[in-house]
Amino acid sequence: MYFSKLFIPILKNNPTEAKIKSHQLMLRVGMIKQSSAGIYSWLPLGFKVMKKIEQIVREEQDRVGVQEILMPTIQSSDIWKESGRYDDYGEEMLRIKDRQNREMLYGPTNEELVTEIFRSSIKSYKSLPQLLYHIQWKFRDELRPRFGIMRCREFYMKDAYSFDLTDDDALFSYNKFFLSYLKTFKRLNLSAIPMAADTGPIGGNLSHEFIILAETGESKIYTDKRIFEVDSEITKIEKNSLNTLRGEYEKYYAVTDEKFDKEEFEKKVSENQRINTKGIEVGHIFYFGDKYSKPMNAAVDFNGKKEFVKMGSYGIGVSRLVGAIIEAKYDDKDEIMKWPISVAPYDCAILPMINKNDNSNLEKSNKILEHLNKNNIDTIVDDTDENISAKIKKFNLIGIPFQLILGKKSEGDTFEFREVGKETQNLKIEEIITQIKKAKSN
């Protein structure tokens, strides 16, 4: 793929309207374009990153036996009136009417709709548990959308729902998602810490937010720093029971602002272990029992008795994760972004020095491109006539993890090669392929 043929509208400077680094970078390197307040078009570079994140989220849901469905963005108001949330949800819900004057809404979440799907299809306890998810656009009419995709009105989200016979069964499902989320964020090279959180308009009595630390985050958090040691031991812990896994995290005080109790914090956490900072919410899970199943009559037959199923819901902000990764990985001082290779738009960029009267480096680039593509290394060639230093600066900003440079120091079958943010090496193409493949397999 050649840079000159791609739709990557790069800006020379940071847009003045962007206040945080993820918003600045996504506009500057042409990942998104604002359509209206809090609503964005996703351009090729940003869309490619988001779809890779989506695929990782999907794989981890599939791995724990969650079944994928797809629910519509537009929902009938009737089911929301059944659950009692239609009037309670507030002005964030976009309410509309169709040409038949029927009340509809643009779904901010899907508890009601998935409950309606379940109740019309499952009648016996023998079909439980049922775990369903979809990845779909949502709309919440934020009063003051800001920070680009971090606090916008239209966003892309994975939401899952569990249906179980008993509270114990439902908590097992909750813990299954708990582990799945930890593994998902690990694959995105993020340390996302589960913290006790308020249930908000979703409801219920058990909830965890998954937070990554960031000064630009909107979530205030209070935690014991030792919880990060648990996060580093996740591979060992997951071999134990799911209940044990969640218990390892819950040994340590870790809450969001709504759950904060100063006296409890100071009692449970010694002064030298306290962290009081900000973070970005990238996932949120809830257990709410029969909050929706009871008013909506979602029940199964259990030994001749009607039992309302116990439910939970589990969300991951797929589009928000694009911005969250930038906030976690961007080097503001040197203007360097390095995407985790699992979600990078390309694995490697070839940057040839091109002279008007000499196309030899571009010809070499074409041969290298062919070689890398055969080895499933997604590669882009910068075929513009910019000088090498300008190309390096540009791709440092875009954040493709590896750069192969065809300049004055490239001789014979060795080439300048660097991982973004690290020193340049002179390597043969086989060594370069080995290094990139190793990074992709980790």
N, C-alpha and C positions, 0 to 999 in steps of 0.2 A: 504494500500500500504506500502511495506517495503523498507526502504532506501537501504538495501543491494541488492535489485533486480532492482533498478532504474539506469538509465544511467545518472549519475550526476558526471562527472569527475572533482572533486575539486582539485585545485592546492594549495600547501602550502603557496606560496607567490604571491604577485602581479606580473604579467608579466612585464618585463622591457620595452617592446614596448608600453605599455598602459600609456597614459599621463593624462587622466581624470578619475574620479572615476567610471563613468558608464562603460567605457571600461574595466577598471581594474576589477570591480566586475563581469561583464558579462563573462569575460574570466576565472576569478578565480573560480567562482562557477559553471562553465560548462553550461552557458546559450547559448553560441555561440562558434563557432570555425571558424577561418579564412580559407577561401578556396583559395583566391587570393587577391590582393590589393583591398580593399574596397568592398569585396564580402564575405559573411558569411553564413555558415550553422547554422540553428537555431536548437539547441538541445532541448530535451523534456522540461526542466525547463523554458527556455526562450520562447519556442514556446507556452507553455501553458499560460504564461503571455500575450504574444502578441495576442493570440486568444481571451482572455477575454477582452482585450482592443478593439479588432475588434468588438466584440459582443455589447459592450456599444455604440460604434460609430454607428453601424448598427441600434440599437434600437432607438437612438435619431434621426437618419435620417428617419426611418420609421414613427416615431411619428409625424413629420411635413409633412408627405405625399410625401416623396421622394421615387421613385420606383427604386428597385435594378435591375441592369442588369450586364452583365459581358462582357467586351470588351477584345480582344486579346492583348498580349504583343507586337506582331510583326504587324506593319502597313505598308501599301503601301506608297511610297513617293509621289504618284500622288496627294493625297488630301492635303499634306503639300505644294506642289507646287501651288495648287489652292489658298490656303490661303496666300501664299507669305512668309511662315515661313521656308521653307526647307533650303534655303541658309542663312537666317537671324539667325537661332537658334544657330549656332556655333558648336564648336568641342565637346561639351557635348553630342550631339546626335550621337549615334552609328549607322552608315550607313552600310548596308550589301546588298549583291545581292544573289538571289536564283539561282537554277540550270538553270533557263530559262533566266538568266541575267536581271531579273527585279529588280529594285531598291526598297529595303525595309529598314525599320528602326526599332530599338527596342524603343518602345514608351517612351519618357520622360514625356509626358502628353497627354491628349486625346481630346482637343478641336476640332480638325479637324475630328476625327473619329466619335465623337458623333454628330457633325453637319451633317455629311454625313448620319448617321443613321436617324436623324430627318427629313432631307429634302426629303428622299425617302419614308417617312411614313406619315407625317403630312402635310395636304394641306389646312385645314380650320382653321380660327381663333377660331372657336367654340371648338377646341380640346386643346386650351391653357388655363392656363399655363401647361407646361410639366416640371417636375422635375425628373431628372434621376441621379443615382449614381452607382458606382461600387467600389469594393475594389480589387486591383490588384497590381502585382509587376511592378515597373518602373525601368528604367535604365538611368542614366546620367553619362557620362564618365568624372568624376571629374579629374582635372589635378593632384591634390594632395589629395587623400582620406585620412582622418585622424579621430581621435577620435572615432574609432569603428563605431557603427551604426549611430552615430550622423552626420557624413559627409562621407557617403559611396557611392558606385556606384549603387548598386542594393538595392532597398528599397520597403517596402510595404505601400501602400497609399490608402486612400479613396479620390476619387475625384468625385464631383457632378457638374451638369450642369443644368441651368435654361433657359427656353425658354418662352418669354412673348411677348404680342402684342405691348405694349407701354413702354416708359421709367418709368412711374409711377408704372405700374404693375411689371416691372423688379426690381425696387427698393424695392417693397414690398417683392418679393422673396429674394432679398439680405438681407433684415432685418430679414426675417424668418430664414435664415441660420445663421445670426449673433446671434440670440437668441439660436438656436440649438447648436451652438458651445459653448456658455457660459455654457449651461446646461450639455453638454458632459464633459467638463473639470471639472465641479463641481463634477460629478459622479466619476471622477478619483482622486478626492481630490487635485486638482491643482487650483491655482489662476492664470488664464491665462487672461492677460489684452489686450483688442483690441487696436491696435495702427495704426495710419495712415501710410501707407507704399507705397513704389514704386511698380509699376505694372510689371516692368522687361519685360522679353520676352513674357509674357502672354498678356500684353497690356491692354488698357482701361484707364479710368480716375478716378476710385474709387477703393480703395483697403485697406484692414485691415489685419495686421498680429496679431495673438494671441500669446502673449509672456509670458513665465514664467521667473521670475528673477533668474539668476544664473551667478555666476562669470565665469563659464566655457563656457558660451554662446558666440556665434559668432555675435549676433546682438547687436549693440550699441543702447541704447534707452535713450530717454529724455522725462521725464514725470512729471506731478504734482502728488504728493503723495496722494492727495485727491481722485484720481481715484480709489484707493483701497477701499475707503468707498462705492463707487458705487457698486463695485464688491460684497461687503458683503450684499448689499441690493437687490440683483438680484431677489429674490423670490417676493418681494413687487413690484418691478418695472415691472416685466414681466406681471403683471395684466393689465398694461396700453397698449396703442397701440405699435406696433413694431417700428414705427417711433420715438415715445417717448423714447423707450428703448435705441436705438442707440444714440439719442440726449443726454441722461443722461451721457453717456460716453464721447461724443464729447464736452461737456462743458469744459473739462479739456484737457490741452495740453498733447498729448501723441503721439510721433512719433518715427520711426526708423531712423537710421543714414542718409539714403538717402533723407529723408524729413526734416531733422533738419535745422532750421534757428535760429542762435544764438540770433539775435536781437528780433525775435518774442518770443522765449523762455523766455528771460529776461523780456520782456514786459508783457507777460501773466501770468508768474509764479513768485510769490515772492520767495526771496532767501531761506527762511526756508522751502519752499514746494517743492523745486527742487530735482529731482532724476536723476542722470546721471550715468548709470550703464550698465551692460550687461544682455542679456537674451537669451533664447532658443525659437526659433520659432516652435510652435507645430501645427499651423493652418494658412491658408492664404486664403482670399476670394477676388474675383475680380468682378467688373462690367465693361463690355467692349462693351455694346450695339450691334451694327451690324458689329463689327470688323471681325468676321468670317462668319456671315450669308450673308453679302453682296457679298464678293468675291466668296463664295461658293454657292450663289443663294439658300439660305435656307429661303423661303418666304411662307406666307400663303395668302389666298384670304380673303380680308376684304372689304365687300360691292363692289365687282367687281374690287377692286384695289389690286395690289401686294404689300404686306408689308413685309419687311425683319424683322425677329424676333429679339428681343433684348435679349441678352444672358449674363450670368454670370457663373463663375466657382468657386469651393469651395473645397479646399484641406485640409486634415488632415493627418499628417505623423503617421500612425499606428505603424510602427516599431520604428520610432524615439521616440515615446511616451514612449516606454520601457526605453530607456536611459534617457529621460527627467524626468521621475518619480524618477529614481535613483538619478539623480543630485539634485532633490528637496528634497528627503527624507533621503538620506544616511548620517549617523553620522560618519564623517571621524575620529573623535577623538577616539571614543569607538569601531569603526568598527562594527557598527550596521546598518542594513538595515531593514526597516519595510514597506513592500508593503501595499498599501491600500487594505483592505479586498476584495474590488470589483474586483481586478485583481491579487490577490496573487495566486501563484501556488497551494498552499494548505491553508486551513483556520487554521489548527492546527497541531502541531507536538507533538507526544507522545515520551518522552525521558525516557526510563526505564534504571535503573541501573541493569546491567546484570553480574552475576557471573558465572564462569564455572560450578559450582556444584549446582547452584540454578536458575531455569528458572521461578520462581514464578512471577517476575515482567513482564516478557515477556508474560506470560499467562494472567496476569491482563490487559496488554496492548491490547491483542487480544480482550478481552471482551469489553474494553472501545472503541476500534476502531469500533467494531460492533455496539455499542450503538450510537456513534457519526455519523456513516454513515447512520443509520436509521433516524437520524434527519437532513440529508442532509448537514452535516458538513464534508467537504473534508479533510481527515486526512492522515498523514504519520507517520509511526512508525520507529524510529531509532533503528533497531535491531542489530546494530554493537556492538562490545565489548569495545568501547571507554568508558572512564570514563565520569561521568555526566558533569563535567566542560568543557570537550572538546566538548561534544555534544551541550551544551548550546552555546558555542562560535561559533560552526559551524552553528547552526540555527539562531543565531543573524546575521551572515553574509548572509545567504541565505534569511532571511527576512520574514519567515512565521509569521503572526501576533501574534499567540498564541502558548504557550508552556505548555504542561501538563507533569509534571516531577514525575516519580515514583522513589523516592530515600528514604533516611533515614527519611525524615520528613513526608512522606506519611504514614498515619496510618488508618487502617480500611477502611471506605468508603469516607475518605477525601484525597485529593491529592494536591500537590503543583501545582499552576497554575499562569501563568503570561502572561500579554500582553508585547510584546517585548519592552524593554526600560523602563518598570515600575516595581514596587515592586511585590514580590511574595505573593500570598494569599493561604490559605488552604481552599479548597472548595469541596463540594460534586459534584458528576457528574451532577446532575440536575441543580445545580447553574452554573456550567461551561457551560453547553448547553445553558442556558438562557442568559448568558453574551455574548457568541459568536453569538447567534441568534440576539441579540439586536444590536451588532456591524454590522452584515450583513444587517440589515433592515434600518440602518441610511443612 
